[in-house]
């Protein structure tokens, strides 16, 4: 269980890092002065939250499938 939680946490941090980096680079490229404004980060929060929730749901489904597959392999032996 701890390894699954750690996996979920690591993938969430990775996805968050990629989203923030991508948003920063696109803002820097297309609207150079906007990233200095404090509302840049607050405007990003709803999108980031939605992406992180979707990622968490996808990873939970994948982990459940892996557990079921491993349990099925144990019953076959």
Biotite code that builds the C-alpha atoms (Angstrom):
import biotite.structure as struc

atoms = struc.array([
    struc.Atom([0.000, 0.000, 0.000], chain_id="A", res_id=1, res_name="UNK", atom_name="CA", element="C"),
    struc.Atom([2.816, 2.407, 0.801], chain_id="A", res_id=2, res_name="UNK", atom_name="CA", element="C"),
    struc.Atom([4.436, 1.815, -2.566], chain_id="A", res_id=3, res_name="UNK", atom_name="CA", element="C"),
    struc.Atom([1.144, 2.589, -4.326], chain_id="A", res_id=4, res_name="UNK", atom_name="CA", element="C"),
    struc.Atom([0.742, 5.797, -2.341], chain_id="A", res_id=5, res_name="UNK", atom_name="CA", element="C"),
    struc.Atom([4.334, 6.774, -3.049], chain_id="A", res_id=6, res_name="UNK", atom_name="CA", element="C"),
    struc.Atom([3.808, 6.040, -6.764], chain_id="A", res_id=7, res_name="UNK", atom_name="CA", element="C"),
    struc.Atom([0.682, 8.193, -6.791], chain_id="A", res_id=8, res_name="UNK", atom_name="CA", element="C"),
    struc.Atom([2.487, 11.036, -5.023], chain_id="A", res_id=9, res_name="UNK", atom_name="CA", element="C"),
    struc.Atom([5.506, 10.914, -7.339], chain_id="A", res_id=10, res_name="UNK", atom_name="CA", element="C"),
    struc.Atom([3.409, 10.905, -10.508], chain_id="A", res_id=11, res_name="UNK", atom_name="CA", element="C"),
    struc.Atom([1.300, 13.777, -9.167], chain_id="A", res_id=12, res_name="UNK", atom_name="CA", element="C"),
    struc.Atom([4.382, 15.879, -8.427], chain_id="A", res_id=13, res_name="UNK", atom_name="CA", element="C"),
    struc.Atom([5.823, 15.074, -11.851], chain_id="A", res_id=14, res_name="UNK", atom_name="CA", element="C"),
    struc.Atom([2.628, 16.047, -13.654], chain_id="A", res_id=15, res_name="UNK", atom_name="CA", element="C"),
    struc.Atom([2.343, 19.253, -11.614], chain_id="A", res_id=16, res_name="UNK", atom_name="CA", element="C"),
    struc.Atom([5.927, 20.168, -12.475], chain_id="A", res_id=17, res_name="UNK", atom_name="CA", element="C"),
    struc.Atom([5.354, 19.581, -16.173], chain_id="A", res_id=18, res_name="UNK", atom_name="CA", element="C"),
    struc.Atom([2.113, 21.594, -16.204], chain_id="A", res_id=19, res_name="UNK", atom_name="CA", element="C"),
    struc.Atom([3.623, 24.559, -14.355], chain_id="A", res_id=20, res_name="UNK", atom_name="CA", element="C"),
    struc.Atom([6.765, 24.506, -16.511], chain_id="A", res_id=21, res_name="UNK", atom_name="CA", element="C"),
    struc.Atom([4.758, 24.295, -19.728], chain_id="A", res_id=22, res_name="UNK", atom_name="CA", element="C"),
    struc.Atom([2.430, 27.102, -18.631], chain_id="A", res_id=23, res_name="UNK", atom_name="CA", element="C"),
    struc.Atom([5.392, 29.264, -17.654], chain_id="A", res_id=24, res_name="UNK", atom_name="CA", element="C"),
    struc.Atom([7.206, 28.682, -20.952], chain_id="A", res_id=25, res_name="UNK", atom_name="CA", element="C"),
    struc.Atom([4.094, 29.357, -23.026], chain_id="A", res_id=26, res_name="UNK", atom_name="CA", element="C"),
    struc.Atom([3.378, 32.518, -21.048], chain_id="A", res_id=27, res_name="UNK", atom_name="CA", element="C"),
    struc.Atom([6.977, 33.603, -21.458], chain_id="A", res_id=28, res_name="UNK", atom_name="CA", element="C"),
    struc.Atom([6.877, 32.927, -25.194], chain_id="A", res_id=29, res_name="UNK", atom_name="CA", element="C"),
    struc.Atom([3.505, 34.470, -26.047], chain_id="A", res_id=30, res_name="UNK", atom_name="CA", element="C"),
    struc.Atom([2.899, 37.057, -23.301], chain_id="A", res_id=31, res_name="UNK", atom_name="CA", element="C"),
    struc.Atom([6.353, 37.913, -21.904], chain_id="A", res_id=32, res_name="UNK", atom_name="CA", element="C"),
    struc.Atom([5.300, 40.335, -19.160], chain_id="A", res_id=33, res_name="UNK", atom_name="CA", element="C"),
    struc.Atom([2.366, 38.357, -17.805], chain_id="A", res_id=34, res_name="UNK", atom_name="CA", element="C"),
    struc.Atom([4.364, 35.890, -15.695], chain_id="A", res_id=35, res_name="UNK", atom_name="CA", element="C"),
    struc.Atom([5.533, 38.714, -13.416], chain_id="A", res_id=36, res_name="UNK", atom_name="CA", element="C"),
    struc.Atom([1.975, 39.493, -12.335], chain_id="A", res_id=37, res_name="UNK", atom_name="CA", element="C"),
    struc.Atom([0.822, 37.750, -9.145], chain_id="A", res_id=38, res_name="UNK", atom_name="CA", element="C"),
    struc.Atom([-2.426, 36.511, -10.697], chain_id="A", res_id=39, res_name="UNK", atom_name="CA", element="C"),
    struc.Atom([-0.476, 34.356, -13.165], chain_id="A", res_id=40, res_name="UNK", atom_name="CA", element="C"),
    struc.Atom([-0.230, 31.555, -10.613], chain_id="A", res_id=41, res_name="UNK", atom_name="CA", element="C"),
    struc.Atom([-3.803, 31.943, -9.354], chain_id="A", res_id=42, res_name="UNK", atom_name="CA", element="C"),
    struc.Atom([-5.126, 31.742, -12.902], chain_id="A", res_id=43, res_name="UNK", atom_name="CA", element="C"),
    struc.Atom([-3.236, 28.471, -13.310], chain_id="A", res_id=44, res_name="UNK", atom_name="CA", element="C"),
    struc.Atom([-4.635, 26.817, -10.160], chain_id="A", res_id=45, res_name="UNK", atom_name="CA", element="C"),
    struc.Atom([-8.023, 25.608, -11.528], chain_id="A", res_id=46, res_name="UNK", atom_name="CA", element="C"),
    struc.Atom([-6.384, 24.044, -14.576], chain_id="A", res_id=47, res_name="UNK", atom_name="CA", element="C"),
    struc.Atom([-3.651, 22.486, -12.468], chain_id="A", res_id=48, res_name="UNK", atom_name="CA", element="C"),
    struc.Atom([-6.162, 21.093, -9.981], chain_id="A", res_id=49, res_name="UNK", atom_name="CA", element="C"),
    struc.Atom([-8.259, 19.567, -12.752], chain_id="A", res_id=50, res_name="UNK", atom_name="CA", element="C"),
    struc.Atom([-5.221, 17.946, -14.383], chain_id="A", res_id=51, res_name="UNK", atom_name="CA", element="C"),
    struc.Atom([-4.011, 16.570, -11.046], chain_id="A", res_id=52, res_name="UNK", atom_name="CA", element="C"),
    struc.Atom([-7.413, 15.075, -10.218], chain_id="A", res_id=53, res_name="UNK", atom_name="CA", element="C"),
    struc.Atom([-7.607, 13.423, -13.645], chain_id="A", res_id=54, res_name="UNK", atom_name="CA", element="C"),
    struc.Atom([-4.071, 12.098, -13.222], chain_id="A", res_id=55, res_name="UNK", atom_name="CA", element="C"),
    struc.Atom([-4.854, 10.715, -9.770], chain_id="A", res_id=56, res_name="UNK", atom_name="CA", element="C"),
    struc.Atom([-7.973, 8.948, -11.058], chain_id="A", res_id=57, res_name="UNK", atom_name="CA", element="C"),
    struc.Atom([-6.103, 7.429, -14.004], chain_id="A", res_id=58, res_name="UNK", atom_name="CA", element="C"),
    struc.Atom([-3.251, 6.238, -11.786], chain_id="A", res_id=59, res_name="UNK", atom_name="CA", element="C"),
    struc.Atom([-5.666, 4.721, -9.242], chain_id="A", res_id=60, res_name="UNK", atom_name="CA", element="C"),
    struc.Atom([-7.415, 2.781, -12.023], chain_id="A", res_id=61, res_name="UNK", atom_name="CA", element="C"),
    struc.Atom([-4.053, 1.575, -13.341], chain_id="A", res_id=62, res_name="UNK", atom_name="CA", element="C"),
    struc.Atom([-2.925, 0.476, -9.881], chain_id="A", res_id=63, res_name="UNK", atom_name="CA", element="C"),
    struc.Atom([-6.190, -1.422, -9.287], chain_id="A", res_id=64, res_name="UNK", atom_name="CA", element="C"),
    struc.Atom([-5.825, -3.207, -12.605], chain_id="A", res_id=65, res_name="UNK", atom_name="CA", element="C"),
    struc.Atom([-2.250, -4.158, -11.740], chain_id="A", res_id=66, res_name="UNK", atom_name="CA", element="C"),
    struc.Atom([-3.335, -5.561, -8.364], chain_id="A", res_id=67, res_name="UNK", atom_name="CA", element="C"),
    struc.Atom([-6.149, -7.565, -9.973], chain_id="A", res_id=68, res_name="UNK", atom_name="CA", element="C"),
    struc.Atom([-3.768, -8.920, -12.606], chain_id="A", res_id=69, res_name="UNK", atom_name="CA", element="C"),
    struc.Atom([-1.225, -9.921, -9.958], chain_id="A", res_id=70, res_name="UNK", atom_name="CA", element="C"),
    struc.Atom([-3.930, -11.577, -7.852], chain_id="A", res_id=71, res_name="UNK", atom_name="CA", element="C"),
    struc.Atom([-5.123, -13.471, -10.914], chain_id="A", res_id=72, res_name="UNK", atom_name="CA", element="C"),
    struc.Atom([-1.582, -14.699, -11.552], chain_id="A", res_id=73, res_name="UNK", atom_name="CA", element="C"),
    struc.Atom([-1.310, -15.945, -7.967], chain_id="A", res_id=74, res_name="UNK", atom_name="CA", element="C"),
    struc.Atom([-4.543, -17.920, -8.237], chain_id="A", res_id=75, res_name="UNK", atom_name="CA", element="C"),
    struc.Atom([-3.380, -19.587, -11.457], chain_id="A", res_id=76, res_name="UNK", atom_name="CA", element="C"),
    struc.Atom([-0.207, -20.960, -9.880], chain_id="A", res_id=77, res_name="UNK", atom_name="CA", element="C"),
])
